[in-house]
């Protein structure tokens, strides 16, 4: 069990970096890419164009025992205290609950979900997520706000280029 101070520090670090991580990194190529670092962290990213918004970013922070899911595929000024992001492919689904927060200094909103994930929990996440990412057809990303009357957004993410990035991501996160 981690101390409340360690958890608070980890959350603050993630929140402070969330704005930069969700928005485009000028080095992001179009399509799927993966970034790793020596701290046993891996980030799987899909962007529609070079340096474009990170429509999907999955991150495992093994050193902080956290799994994060982020998406910039929301409205420019949307803000919902509760939202669900679903990735699906065929009969496989991966759901995470989070929120949509507007970042005024960036001019747009982003979905974010951070899950505590020790080694056992990270492996369980992998068993749920990997069948979606290894599916035969495109991956469907659906973002559903938890507010009454708000509509879901759906986008297809192609599989082209995913396999090499996914191999690295899975090796860091789910082994």
C-alpha positions as CSV (number, residue, x, y, z in Angstrom):
1,X,0.0,0.0,0.0
2,X,1.4,3.4,-1.0
3,X,1.4,6.3,1.4
4,X,-1.0,9.1,0.7
5,X,1.9,11.5,0.2
6,X,3.4,9.3,-2.5
7,X,0.0,9.0,-4.2
8,X,-0.6,12.8,-4.0
9,X,2.9,13.5,-5.5
10,X,2.3,11.0,-8.3
11,X,-1.1,12.5,-9.1
12,X,0.3,16.1,-9.1
13,X,3.1,15.1,-11.4
14,X,0.7,13.4,-13.8
15,X,-1.7,16.3,-13.7
16,X,1.1,18.8,-14.3
17,X,2.3,16.8,-17.3
18,X,-1.2,15.9,-18.6
19,X,-1.6,19.1,-20.6
20,X,1.6,18.6,-22.5
21,X,1.1,14.9,-23.0
22,X,-2.5,15.1,-24.4
23,X,-1.7,17.9,-26.8
24,X,0.5,17.3,-29.7
25,X,4.1,16.8,-29.4
26,X,5.8,18.4,-32.4
27,X,7.7,15.2,-32.8
28,X,4.6,12.9,-33.0
29,X,4.4,11.3,-36.4
30,X,1.1,10.7,-38.1
31,X,-0.5,7.4,-37.0
32,X,0.7,5.1,-34.2
33,X,3.9,5.7,-32.3
34,X,5.4,4.7,-28.9
35,X,7.7,6.4,-26.5
36,X,9.5,4.7,-23.7
37,X,11.9,5.8,-21.0
38,X,14.3,4.2,-18.5
39,X,11.8,4.5,-15.7
40,X,9.7,1.7,-17.2
41,X,7.2,4.0,-18.8
42,X,5.6,3.6,-22.2
43,X,3.1,5.8,-24.1
44,X,1.2,4.5,-27.1
45,X,-0.1,7.4,-29.2
46,X,-2.3,7.9,-32.3
47,X,-2.4,11.2,-34.1
48,X,-4.1,11.9,-37.4
49,X,-1.3,14.0,-38.8
50,X,2.3,14.9,-37.9
51,X,2.3,17.0,-34.7
52,X,-1.5,16.7,-34.6
53,X,-3.6,16.3,-31.5
54,X,-3.2,13.1,-29.6
55,X,-6.6,11.5,-30.3
56,X,-5.5,8.5,-28.1
57,X,-2.7,8.2,-25.6
58,X,-2.3,5.1,-23.4
59,X,0.4,5.2,-20.9
60,X,1.8,2.9,-18.3
61,X,4.0,4.3,-15.6
62,X,5.4,1.2,-14.0
63,X,7.6,3.2,-11.6
64,X,4.5,5.2,-10.3
65,X,2.2,2.2,-10.6
66,X,-0.3,4.1,-12.8
67,X,-2.1,3.5,-16.1
68,X,-3.3,6.6,-17.9
69,X,-5.7,7.0,-20.8
70,X,-6.1,10.4,-22.5
71,X,-7.8,11.8,-25.5
72,X,-7.8,15.2,-27.1
73,X,-10.8,14.1,-29.3
74,X,-13.3,16.2,-27.3
75,X,-14.9,19.7,-27.9
76,X,-12.7,22.7,-27.5
77,X,-14.5,23.9,-24.3
78,X,-16.2,20.8,-23.0
79,X,-16.0,19.9,-19.4
80,X,-17.6,16.9,-17.8
81,X,-16.9,15.6,-14.3
82,X,-17.6,12.1,-15.5
83,X,-17.0,10.4,-18.8
84,X,-16.2,7.0,-20.2
85,X,-13.8,6.2,-23.0
86,X,-14.3,2.9,-24.8
87,X,-12.0,1.2,-27.2
88,X,-13.6,-1.6,-29.1
89,X,-12.7,-4.0,-31.9
90,X,-15.0,-6.8,-32.9
91,X,-16.4,-8.3,-29.7
92,X,-13.6,-6.9,-27.5
93,X,-14.0,-3.8,-25.4
94,X,-11.9,-1.8,-23.0
95,X,-13.6,0.9,-20.9
96,X,-12.2,3.5,-18.6
97,X,-13.9,6.1,-16.5
98,X,-12.5,9.6,-16.2
99,X,-13.4,13.2,-16.8
100,X,-13.2,15.8,-19.5
101,X,-11.4,18.9,-18.3
102,X,-10.9,22.2,-20.1
103,X,-7.4,23.6,-20.1
104,X,-7.8,27.4,-20.6
105,X,-4.2,28.0,-21.4
106,X,-4.3,25.4,-24.2
107,X,-7.7,26.4,-25.5
108,X,-9.1,22.9,-25.5
109,X,-10.4,20.1,-23.4
110,X,-9.1,16.5,-22.9
111,X,-10.4,13.3,-21.5
112,X,-8.2,11.9,-18.7
113,X,-8.3,8.7,-16.6
114,X,-5.6,7.6,-14.2
115,X,-5.8,4.2,-12.6
116,X,-3.7,2.8,-9.8
117,X,-2.0,-0.2,-11.3
118,X,0.5,-2.4,-9.4
119,X,2.0,-5.3,-11.4
120,X,-1.0,-7.5,-10.9
121,X,-3.5,-4.8,-11.9
122,X,-1.3,-3.8,-14.9
123,X,-1.4,-7.5,-16.1
124,X,-5.2,-7.5,-15.7
125,X,-5.5,-4.3,-17.7
126,X,-3.3,-5.9,-20.4
127,X,-5.6,-8.9,-20.6
128,X,-8.5,-6.6,-21.3
129,X,-6.8,-4.1,-23.6
130,X,-4.6,-6.2,-25.8
131,X,-7.4,-8.1,-27.5
132,X,-8.8,-4.8,-28.6
133,X,-5.5,-3.5,-29.9
134,X,-4.7,-6.8,-31.6
135,X,-8.1,-7.1,-33.3
136,X,-8.6,-7.7,-37.0
137,X,-10.6,-4.5,-37.8
138,X,-10.2,-0.8,-37.0
139,X,-10.4,0.2,-33.4
140,X,-13.4,2.3,-32.5
141,X,-12.9,5.0,-29.9
142,X,-16.1,6.2,-28.2
143,X,-16.1,9.0,-25.7
144,X,-19.4,9.3,-23.7
145,X,-19.9,12.2,-21.3
146,X,-21.7,11.3,-18.1
147,X,-24.0,14.4,-18.4
148,X,-27.6,14.1,-19.3
149,X,-28.2,15.2,-22.9
150,X,-24.5,15.1,-23.9
151,X,-23.8,13.1,-27.0
152,X,-21.1,10.5,-27.5
153,X,-18.3,11.0,-30.0
154,X,-17.0,8.1,-32.1
155,X,-13.9,7.8,-34.2
156,X,-12.2,4.9,-36.1
157,X,-8.5,4.4,-35.5
158,X,-6.8,2.4,-38.2
159,X,-4.6,-0.6,-37.4
160,X,-2.0,0.5,-40.0
161,X,1.4,0.9,-38.2
162,X,0.1,-0.3,-34.8
163,X,1.8,-3.7,-34.6
164,X,5.4,-2.5,-34.2
165,X,4.5,0.2,-31.6
166,X,2.2,-2.2,-29.8
167,X,4.9,-4.8,-29.4
168,X,7.2,-2.3,-27.6
169,X,4.3,-0.9,-25.5
170,X,3.2,-4.4,-24.4
171,X,6.7,-5.5,-23.5
172,X,7.1,-2.5,-21.1
173,X,3.6,-2.5,-19.7
174,X,2.3,-6.1,-19.6
175,X,5.2,-8.4,-19.1
